[in-house]
Structure formats: structure tokens, C-alpha cells
Amino acid sequence: MAFPSSRPRRLRTSAAMRRLVAQTSVSPRQLVLPMFVAEGRSEPVPISSMPGVVQHSRESLRKAATDAVAAGVGGVMLFAVPQHKDAVGSQALDEHGILNQAIADVVAEVGDQTVVMADLCLDEFTDHGHCGVLADDGSVDNDATLARYAAMAVAQAAAGVHVVGPSGMMDGQVGAIRAALDSAGHSDVAILAYTAKYASAFYGPFREAVSSTLQGDRRTYQQDPANGLEALREAALDLAEGADMLLVKPALGYLDVLRAVAEVSDVPVAAYNVSGEYAMLEAAARAGYLEREPAILEVLTSIRRAGADFVLTYWAAEAAGWLRA
């Protein structure tokens, strides 16, 4: 009987050997924690579809941000839930609005120790739940929305944000935001462009998290899950308009898109491990179908292996603690 001379198993013989030759790693600095803050809350309120995730009060947000930084995360991404919404998302531009207050709070608390990011979109602030201003026929008016995004970016920059994350998938959003920031003297504020944000079924729990009032769907502006090459066109446009970083969302169902974007990008690329992905694994772990910690770390490793320089994930602080330990 002829035995194989090449034995890949030699490099799997022990934990030390596997660690030595591992091709992909996940470190705390590569994890960004999305956080929700709700106006008028005095205590954090659990999000039922996302066990372990809450709508924070301003006070609990500051403490959670401090804890996340102590765990070693690379950054935090802030989302806000205002008490009052209107057709044009006025609260998003208000310096006393909940998101801009939360940015200032977190920057004051941990701004010298981590990267403070904020979602730049109108969906949490509009009474119709869409990511932009509506035209008379009910469609999202792309160019009118750009003007709101530009003003929102300046408001967030004035609050002290380090990175804005335009997630609305409006054509030209990166260029409009970059021009507004530079004109207002905020040239150091970076843009994390949501380059490939798909019209995914995996956003369901997030809509509970931000108390969404969405009417209809977002398929006229978010990308069709059937299309991959379209993401490369979006990447080229975002890079040409001045994006400092690119993002693919969701992560697990779009690892091929993530790899393709990473291969053409000359700036860092991120991926968003979204609420539905989080909720599925948590539910399976609670049912005893899989072991939670190794499953989470495997998910994060797969996203890194596909090409993400960093990952937005609701497990960021917890996983960072495991990785440091």
C-alpha cells in the first residue's frame, strides 16, 4: 500500500502548532460595537429579539462604552432612537438631538481611547421610516436627501464624531458628505461608506432596536441580493468620491461580495455582522444546538478570512474579552 508523502495533518497536531500556522486571526482592535441609545430612557431596555443587546439611556451608554473600551474594542458605532419623528428627520440635525448628544457624551467619556463612529441616515428619525426625504409620489428623493445627509454630517462632526457612516445607499452620498465636512472645517472626520448594503431579510431585529416605523421596503435604494458585480461599481464610485473606508452589509450571506470588494479596495474594508445573524446564533445556542463561544469566534474568523479589516458586531465587547483572555 502506498502511503502519502504529503501530510497536511502534521500542521494540525497540537493547539500550539495550529496557533503557529493560523492564517487568519481576530483581535479586539478589529471589532466595533454597535450601540443604541433611546431618548428619554432612564434605564437600559432589553431588545427582545437580540438577547444581551439593549436600548441604552445616555448614562448607561457612557458606562457601556467605557466597558467596551476596557475590553479592547477598536471602536463603537452609535445609533439613536428619538422620541419625536417627522417627515424629514429633523432630530438628526438638531445639536440637542439624542444622537448628537450621545456622540458628545461618548467622545467626552472615551474619545481619546477609541474610534467613535455614528450612523448617518434618516431612517431612525423619519415618521415613515425611510432613509431619506420622500417626494410627492412617495418615492425617496435622492438629491433632496443628500442635502439632509450633508447637514447631518456637519452636526455629527460638531458633536465630536471621528467617523460618519452613511448607510442610506443614496447615489452621491459620499461626495456630498465629504464636500460638506470639508467646507465646514471638519476635514479630519472620516467616512465609512456603506458601499454594499443589501435589501436583506436579516435586518428584522434591528428594526425593533431602533423602533422603526418603516412603511413598505427599501428595495429601490438598497442593493438587490441577487447582484454581486453591482457592489464593485458602488465601491468604485465611493472611492472616487473620497470614502476613507468601505463596508459590506450583511456579512455572512455576502462573504463573496466582501472578498470581491476587498480585492479592489485600496482603503480598509469592514463588514457588518447584522442583527439577524446575531439573533439566529443566539437562538441556536440557547436551544442547545451549538456551543456559543466557539460558534461566535468561528463567525468572526470567517468574516475576517473573507477580507474584512474590521467587523461591526454586537458580540464585539464580549468577544474582545475572550480574545484578550
N, C-alpha and C positions, 0 to 999 in steps of 0.2 A: 504493500500500500504506500503510495506517495503522500508524504506529509507536506503541508505548505511551508515554504521558507519565509514568507512574509506573514507576520503575525501582528496585526494591529492591536490585538488584546494585550500585548506587552505594555502598552501605554495606558492600560486601564486597571493595572494590577492592584493598586492601592489608592487610598484617598490622596496621599501625598503626590503620587505620580499623576493622577488626574488633575490635581490642582496645578502642578508644574506645567502641563501641556495644554491647559484650557485655553481655547482660542477667543472666548468671549467672556467678559466679566461685567458685573453690575456693581457699582459703588454708590454710596449715599449721595455723593455730589451730582450724580446723573439722574436723580429723582426730584420731581417737582410736585408739590402737594396742592391740588385744587381745594379751595375753601369757600364756604358760603356764609355770608353774613346777612341777616334779615333786620330791617329797620323796625324799631320798637320792641325788639326782644329784650327781656331781662335775664333770660336763661337760654342755654342752647336747647334746641328742639330736635329730637331724632327724626331722621328721614326713613320712613318705614321700609321703603324698597331698597335702601342702601344701609344695611346694618353697620353700625360703627361710625357713620357719617351724620353730621348734624347741620342745621341752620344755626350759625353762631349769633350770639349777641356781640356787640362791639367789645365788651370786656372779655368774653370767652375767646373771641377771635385773637386778641392780643396774646392771651396765655397760650393758645394752641399754636400760634406762630412761633412763640418762644420755645415751646416744647419741640416743634418740628426742627427748628434750627439747632437745638441741643442734640437732636438725633443725627444731625449732619446732612439734612436735605440740601439740595442745590438751590432751591427756590420755592416760592409759593405763588399760586395763581388765584386771584380774588374774583369772586362773583358776588353780586348783591341782589337782594330782594327788597324793593321799595314798598312802602305801604300804599302809595298812590301812583297810578299809571295813567298815561294819556296816549293820544294817537301818535305823538311824535317823540315820546320818550324823554320828556323834559327833565326828569330827575337825573338823567345820565350826565347832563351838562351843568347841574347845579353844584357849586362848590360845597354846599352844605348837604348835598345828597348822600345817601348811605354809602355808595361805592367810593366816592371821593373822600368821605370821612374815614372809611375803612382803610383806604390806601395811606392816608396821613397817619392813622393810628399804627399800622404795621410798620411803615417806614420809620416812625419815631421809636418803635419798640426794637426792631431787628434790622433796620435798613442798612446798617454798616456791616452786617454779618451774612446777609443772603441777598438773593435777587428777588425783588418784589415785582410781580407781574400782575396785570389786571386784564380781564376780558373787556374787549372793546366791541360792543354790539348793543343793539337796542332791544332785543327780544325780551329781556327781563324787565324793561322799562315801559313797553308799549301795552296798551289795553287789548290790542288784537294779537299780541304775541309774536308778530313777525320781526325779522331782523332789520327792518327799515321802514321808511315812510311810505304810506300807501298812496297810490294815485286814485283818481276818481273811480276807475273801473275795478278797484280792489287789488290790483297788482302792486308789487313792490317797485317803487320808483327808484331806480339805481342811482341816478345822478343827484336827486334831492337827498338821498340817504348819504351820499359821500360828504355833503356839506355838514350833516349832523355828526358823522364819524370824525371829521376834521376838528370840529368844535369839542367833541368828547375827548379826543386825544390830547388837546391842549389843556382841558380841565384836569385830566388824569396826571399829565406832566406837572401842572401847577401843584397838585397834591403830593408830588414827590415820587411817582411811579418810575421804576427803572426800565420796564419793558411793557409795551402795549401789545395786546393780542387780538387784532381784528379778525373776528370769526364769522362775519356775515356773508362772506362769499360774494360781495359786490364787485363788479368789474371796475378796476382802477382804484380800489380802496387803499392799497399800499402807497401808491403815488400821491393820492390826496392827503393821506395822513402824514407822510414824510414832508411834504411841502408845508403843511400847517405847523408841524412841530418846529421845523427849521425857521420858518418866518416868525414864530413866537419866541425864539431863542432857546428852544429845547432840543438842540441838535444831538445831545448825548443820549436822549431817550431812544432805545432800540425798538424795532418792530419784529415781533414773532408772527409771521404771516401764516394764517390758516390756509395753506396753499391748496390742499386737497381735503376738503371737508365734505363727506358724502351724506346724502339724504338717507340716513341709516335707521333701521328699526331698533338699534341698540341704544338710543338716547332716552328711552322711556323713563327710567328712574331719575335722570337729570331734570326732567320737566317737573317732577314732584319737588326736587331740590330747590328749584328757582320759582316755584309756584306759578308755572307757565299758564298763560291764558291763550295759548295758540288756537287760532281758528283756521282750519284747513291744514295744509302741509307746506313744506319748503322746497319742493322739488323743482321750482322754477329758478332757484338760485344755488342750492346745494347740488353737488355732483351726483350723477346717476351711478349707482353701484355697479352697473354693467361696464363702465368705461374706465380704462386704465391709462391709455395714452393721453387722455384729456388732462390728467394730472401733470404730465410733463409740460404741456402747454401753459397751464396755470403757473407752474414753477418758473418757467422762463419769463413770464410776464412779471411775477412778483420780484424776481431777481433784478430785472431791468428797472423796476420802479423803486428799488432801494431796500428791499427786505434784508434784515440782518440775520434772520433765521427763518426756516420753513417748518411747517408742521403738517402731519398727516393724521386724519381723524375719521373713523376709529382706527385702532391699531390692529387687533388680532385678525379681523376679516380682510385686512388690506396690507398684509405684510409684503405682498408682491409690489404694491404701489410704493410702499415705504422704501423698499430696496431700489426701485427704479428712480425715485426722486433723489435718494442718497447718492446714486451713481452719477447724477448730472449736476448736483449742487456743489458750489464752492463756498457755501456757508453752512453752519451747523444745522442739522435736521432733527426735529423732535417728532414724537408720536404721542397721541392721547389715548391712554388705556381707559375707555369710556365707562359710563355708569352701568350700562347693560352687561358689559364684560365683567365688571366688578360684581354685580348682583348675581350673575349666574354662578360664578365660582363660590361666592359666599353661601349661596343656597345649597350647592352640591356638598360643600364642606359640612354645613350644618346637618345635612341629611346623612352624613357618614359615607358618602360616595367617593370621596377622595380626601387625602391628607392636606390640610390647608396650607401650611407654611411652604413645603416643597412645591406645591402647585403654584402658589403666588410667585415664588422665585423663578420657577420654570417659565411662567408667562413673561415676566420682566426680562429674563435672559433671551427669550425668543424675539422680543421687540428690539432689544439691543443687537442681537445677531443679524436681524434684517436690515440694520443700518441706522438706527436711532442713536444720536449722540446723547440725548437725554429723553426721559419719559415722564409725561404727566400722568400720575396715578394716585388714586385715593389710598393706596397702600404705602405711599412714599415714606411717611414718618415711621410706621411700624416696620417696614422692610429695611429702612436705614438702620434701625436699631438692631435687627437681626444681623445685618451685614457687618456692622461695627463690632458686634459681639463675636 
